[in-house]
């Protein structure tokens, strides 16, 4: 029988009383428990702390860490909370460290499944699964299986050290940057499609804007994080017909991106990451076109792993 790697979890939680009990119930029901789970209450003013204390009472592997209250909810604060939680893990011998949002729920064998994936592939640096949010779920004919969404993002400890951890940024994108940097360092990253988890807080609810402004801002953020122009155009065209609001949503995202490009807005990531990301996106676009023409010609379409996974350098 394969020995599974040990893992720890950190949950930055700010006013998650509506959802965090779902996460607490999911974790305590796991078939393979974490060595330690630090829940960092990031200035919560609702009942979040009381719920965590209830579950931690007779479970010494759960620890509540209270952070000072702050006025603004932003992604930089999440990184600071995560790092405060990571400091509580010093001295523990673990192989996998995970960011777990306090608005998720999942099956009892969820982390056992992921630990099996890490055990089977020593080159796997970041692992996770897709998520569902009501009726929404990414269409993985077009979404990148090499991206691991930040709601549940598991890192091999050495990989997390190699990338320098999460980088604080008020624009968000901390999960995206971490995964791209992992691939830049030669690690594999993967969302395994065999399982999913539920995300109970609507995506973008902690963002700076929502609605029409939110779509335009999404495009500005895509530019700031180095998305390739041709990939962005294709992605926005697909979004215009696949996600509500039809036409308007994708058009506004592209408008935000194009406006940032015209005004030469500053990037939020280093030039080498921009270059690496754009190279990957152009490659994915070529593979999508190749599969589309193969399908149209009547040739069988083989569902292969992305080339960047197959050819990642061995460590």
DACOR-V420553 format. One record per residue. N is the residue number from 1. RES is the residue in one small letter. PHI is phi in degrees with one decimal (NA if undefined). OMEGA is omega in degrees with one decimal (none if undefined). D_FIRST is the distance of its C-alpha to the first C-alpha in whole Angstrom. Layout:
BEGIN
N;RES;PHI;OMEGA;D_FIRST, N;RES;PHI;OMEGA;D_FIRST
END
This chain:
BEGIN
1;x;NA;-179.0;0, 2;x;-70.3;175.4;4, 3;x;-79.3;-178.0;6, 4;x;-82.9;177.1;9, 5;x;-67.5;175.4;13, 6;x;-79.4;-178.0;15, 7;x;-139.4;176.2;18, 8;x;-128.9;-178.6;22, 9;x;-128.7;172.6;24, 10;x;-129.4;179.1;28, 11;x;-123.7;168.7;30, 12;x;-73.4;-174.7;34, 13;x;-131.0;177.6;36, 14;x;-125.2;178.6;40, 15;x;52.7;-178.4;41, 16;x;-108.1;-176.8;38, 17;x;-59.0;-178.6;39, 18;x;-72.2;-171.5;40, 19;x;-128.1;-166.3;36, 20;x;-67.3;177.6;34, 21;x;-66.9;174.4;33, 22;x;-63.3;178.0;31, 23;x;-68.6;179.1;29, 24;x;-59.6;179.1;29, 25;x;-62.7;-179.3;28, 26;x;-65.8;-176.7;25, 27;x;-70.3;-177.0;24, 28;x;-67.7;179.3;24, 29;x;-90.3;-175.0;22, 30;x;-63.6;176.7;19, 31;x;-70.1;172.8;16, 32;x;-125.2;-174.8;15, 33;x;-83.8;174.7;18, 34;x;-73.2;172.7;19, 35;x;-62.9;-177.0;20, 36;x;-153.2;173.8;24, 37;x;-132.2;178.9;26, 38;x;-101.7;174.8;29, 39;x;-98.7;-176.9;32, 40;x;-99.4;177.8;35, 41;x;-78.5;-172.4;38, 42;x;-87.5;178.9;40, 43;x;72.6;-178.1;43, 44;x;-62.1;179.0;43, 45;x;-120.3;177.2;46, 46;x;-105.7;-176.8;44, 47;x;-92.5;-178.1;42, 48;x;-55.8;-175.3;39, 49;x;-60.5;-178.3;39, 50;x;-63.3;178.6;40, 51;x;-64.2;179.3;37, 52;x;-65.0;179.4;34, 53;x;-59.8;-179.6;36, 54;x;-60.2;-178.1;35, 55;x;-80.5;-179.0;32, 56;x;-82.8;-172.1;31, 57;x;-52.1;-178.9;33, 58;x;-115.6;177.8;31, 59;x;-130.8;-174.8;28, 60;x;-64.3;179.0;28, 61;x;-81.1;173.0;25, 62;x;-103.4;179.7;28, 63;x;-129.8;174.4;31, 64;x;-97.7;175.3;34, 65;x;-117.2;-176.8;36, 66;x;-97.1;176.2;40, 67;x;-102.7;179.2;41, 68;x;-62.6;177.0;45, 69;x;-67.4;173.2;47, 70;x;-140.6;-172.8;48, 71;x;-76.8;-169.1;50, 72;x;-100.4;172.7;48, 73;x;-94.8;179.7;45, 74;x;-150.5;-171.8;43, 75;x;-74.3;176.7;40, 76;x;-63.0;177.6;41, 77;x;-62.6;178.3;41, 78;x;-62.9;179.4;38, 79;x;-66.5;178.5;37, 80;x;-61.3;177.8;38, 81;x;-66.5;178.5;37, 82;x;-60.4;-179.1;33, 83;x;-66.9;175.5;34, 84;x;-63.5;177.0;36, 85;x;-67.7;-179.1;32, 86;x;-64.2;178.2;30, 87;x;-62.4;179.1;33, 88;x;-75.4;-177.8;31, 89;x;-97.4;-178.3;28, 90;x;-58.3;-179.9;29, 91;x;93.4;178.0;28, 92;x;-82.9;176.8;24, 93;x;-95.6;179.5;21, 94;x;-135.2;-178.5;20, 95;x;-108.1;-176.1;18, 96;x;-124.8;176.5;19, 97;x;-123.0;-174.4;23, 98;x;-126.8;167.1;24, 99;x;-92.9;-178.9;27, 100;x;-125.3;178.2;27, 101;x;-71.7;-177.4;31, 102;x;-87.1;177.0;32, 103;x;-135.9;-177.0;33, 104;x;-124.2;170.9;30, 105;x;-147.3;-170.4;28, 106;x;-162.4;-175.3;25, 107;x;-73.1;-178.0;22, 108;x;-61.5;-179.6;20, 109;x;-100.5;-173.2;17, 110;x;-60.4;-177.0;18, 111;x;-75.4;172.6;17, 112;x;-61.0;177.6;13, 113;x;-58.3;-178.6;14, 114;x;-68.1;178.8;16, 115;x;-64.8;175.4;13, 116;x;-63.3;178.2;11, 117;x;-65.9;177.3;14, 118;x;-66.5;179.5;15, 119;x;-65.7;-176.1;11, 120;x;-77.9;-174.2;12, 121;x;-138.2;-179.5;15, 122;x;-66.4;178.0;17, 123;x;-87.6;-179.9;20, 124;x;-73.1;-178.7;20, 125;x;-96.3;179.6;22, 126;x;-136.0;-179.4;23, 127;x;-135.0;177.9;21, 128;x;-175.5;179.3;23, 129;x;-140.5;171.4;24, 130;x;-66.0;175.2;27, 131;x;-124.8;171.1;29, 132;x;-112.2;177.5;32, 133;x;-137.5;-171.4;35, 134;x;66.0;178.9;37, 135;x;-85.6;-175.2;38, 136;x;-84.9;168.3;37, 137;x;-154.9;-179.3;34, 138;x;-58.3;173.8;34, 139;x;-86.0;-173.9;35, 140;x;-80.0;163.4;32, 141;x;-72.2;-175.5;34, 142;x;-121.2;179.3;36, 143;x;-71.8;-174.7;34, 144;x;-88.6;179.9;32, 145;x;-69.6;176.6;28, 146;x;-81.1;175.8;28, 147;x;-87.6;176.7;29, 148;x;-117.3;-176.5;27, 149;x;-63.5;-170.5;30, 150;x;-74.9;-179.5;30, 151;x;-64.0;171.0;30, 152;x;-137.6;-173.8;26, 153;x;-133.1;-175.0;26, 154;x;-106.7;-178.0;22, 155;x;-115.8;163.6;23, 156;x;-66.1;-173.0;21, 157;x;-56.2;-179.3;23, 158;x;-66.7;177.0;24, 159;x;-63.4;-179.6;25, 160;x;-61.7;177.0;27, 161;x;-68.5;-178.1;29, 162;x;-61.0;-177.0;30, 163;x;-88.1;-179.4;32, 164;x;77.1;178.7;33, 165;x;72.3;176.6;32, 166;x;-74.3;179.0;34, 167;x;-106.6;-179.3;38, 168;x;-60.3;178.9;40, 169;x;-159.5;-179.0;42, 170;x;-65.8;178.5;44, 171;x;-78.7;-175.3;44, 172;x;87.2;177.6;40, 173;x;72.8;-176.3;38, 174;x;-65.9;178.3;36, 175;x;-70.9;178.9;33, 176;x;-60.7;-179.1;34, 177;x;-61.5;-179.0;35, 178;x;-61.5;-177.3;32, 179;x;-70.2;178.3;30, 180;x;-64.0;179.0;33, 181;x;-62.2;178.0;33, 182;x;-61.3;178.4;29, 183;x;-67.4;176.4;30, 184;x;-60.5;179.8;33, 185;x;-84.7;175.8;31, 186;x;95.3;177.9;28, 187;x;-86.0;170.8;25, 188;x;-88.6;176.4;24, 189;x;-132.0;-173.8;25, 190;x;-158.9;164.8;24, 191;x;-97.1;-177.5;24, 192;x;-90.3;-168.6;22, 193;x;-79.3;-177.0;24, 194;x;-70.4;-179.8;21, 195;x;-130.0;174.0;22, 196;x;-138.4;171.2;25, 197;x;-134.6;179.8;26, 198;x;-96.2;172.5;30, 199;x;-108.8;-168.2;32, 200;x;-95.1;175.9;35, 201;x;-95.5;-177.6;38, 202;x;-60.9;178.1;40, 203;x;-56.7;177.1;39, 204;x;88.2;-178.2;42, 205;x;-69.2;176.5;43, 206;x;-96.9;-176.1;43, 207;x;-77.5;-177.0;44, 208;x;-66.1;-178.2;48, 209;x;-130.4;175.4;50, 210;x;-138.4;177.7;49, 211;x;64.3;-178.4;50, 212;x;-61.4;178.3;53, 213;x;-61.3;-179.1;53, 214;x;-64.2;178.5;49, 215;x;-64.7;178.1;49, 216;x;-62.5;179.6;51, 217;x;-66.7;175.5;49, 218;x;-57.1;178.2;46, 219;x;-65.6;176.6;48, 220;x;-61.9;-179.8;49, 221;x;-68.7;176.7;45, 222;x;-58.0;177.8;44, 223;x;-64.9;-177.8;47, 224;x;-61.1;-179.4;46, 225;x;-100.1;165.4;43, 226;x;86.4;179.9;43, 227;x;-60.9;-179.0;43, 228;x;-69.6;-177.1;44, 229;x;-59.1;-178.5;48, 230;x;-67.5;176.7;47, 231;x;-62.7;-179.1;44, 232;x;-63.3;178.8;45, 233;x;-61.3;-179.6;48, 234;x;-64.3;-179.8;45, 235;x;-63.2;-179.2;43, 236;x;-68.8;176.6;46, 237;x;-62.7;177.6;48, 238;x;-64.1;-178.6;45, 239;x;-61.5;-178.4;44, 240;x;-60.6;-176.8;48, 241;x;-110.7;-174.8;47, 242;x;-111.2;-176.0;44, 243;x;-132.3;178.8;44, 244;x;-77.5;-5.4;47, 245;x;-75.6;-177.3;50, 246;x;-60.8;179.9;50, 247;x;66.6;-173.4;52, 248;x;-62.5;-175.3;53, 249;x;-59.3;-179.8;49, 250;x;-63.5;-179.7;48, 251;x;-64.4;-179.7;52, 252;x;-70.0;177.3;52, 253;x;-61.6;179.7;49, 254;x;-66.7;178.4;50, 255;x;-61.3;178.0;53, 256;x;-62.6;178.5;52, 257;x;-64.6;-176.4;50, 258;x;-65.1;177.7;53, 259;x;-62.6;178.1;55, 260;x;-63.1;179.3;53, 261;x;-67.0;-179.5;53, 262;x;-64.4;-177.1;57, 263;x;-88.5;179.5;58, 264;x;53.5;178.4;55, 265;x;-61.1;-178.4;53, 266;x;-69.6;174.6;51, 267;x;-81.9;178.5;48, 268;x;-98.4;-177.8;45, 269;x;-134.0;-178.5;43, 270;x;-65.7;-178.1;43, 271;x;-60.1;-177.9;45, 272;x;-67.3;177.1;42, 273;x;-70.8;177.2;40, 274;x;-59.7;-178.8;42, 275;x;-61.9;-179.9;42, 276;x;-63.4;-178.9;39, 277;x;-62.3;-177.9;38, 278;x;-66.5;175.9;41, 279;x;-62.5;177.4;40, 280;x;-61.2;-175.9;37, 281;x;-67.8;175.6;39, 282;x;-63.5;177.8;41, 283;x;-64.2;178.8;38, 284;x;-64.0;179.2;37, 285;x;-64.3;177.0;40, 286;x;-61.5;-179.6;41, 287;x;-67.5;176.8;38, 288;x;-63.3;179.0;39, 289;x;-63.5;-180.0;42, 290;x;-61.9;179.0;41, 291;x;-67.2;-179.6;39, 292;x;-63.5;-179.2;42, 293;x;-71.3;176.1;44, 294;x;-64.0;179.0;41, 295;x;-65.1;-178.3;41, 296;x;-67.7;-178.5;45, 297;x;-88.9;-179.9;46, 298;x;86.3;177.4;44, 299;x;-76.7;178.3;41, 300;x;-65.9;178.1;37, 301;x;-100.6;-179.4;36, 302;x;-95.2;-179.8;32, 303;x;-82.9;-176.4;30, 304;x;-89.7;169.9;29, 305;x;-67.1;174.6;27, 306;x;-56.8;-177.3;30, 307;x;-56.2;-178.0;31, 308;x;-64.4;175.0;30, 309;x;-74.2;-175.6;27, 310;x;-68.8;-173.4;27, 311;x;-109.4;179.2;29, 312;x;-62.1;-178.1;28, 313;x;-63.8;177.6;28, 314;x;-75.3;-179.2;25, 315;x;-96.9;none;25
END
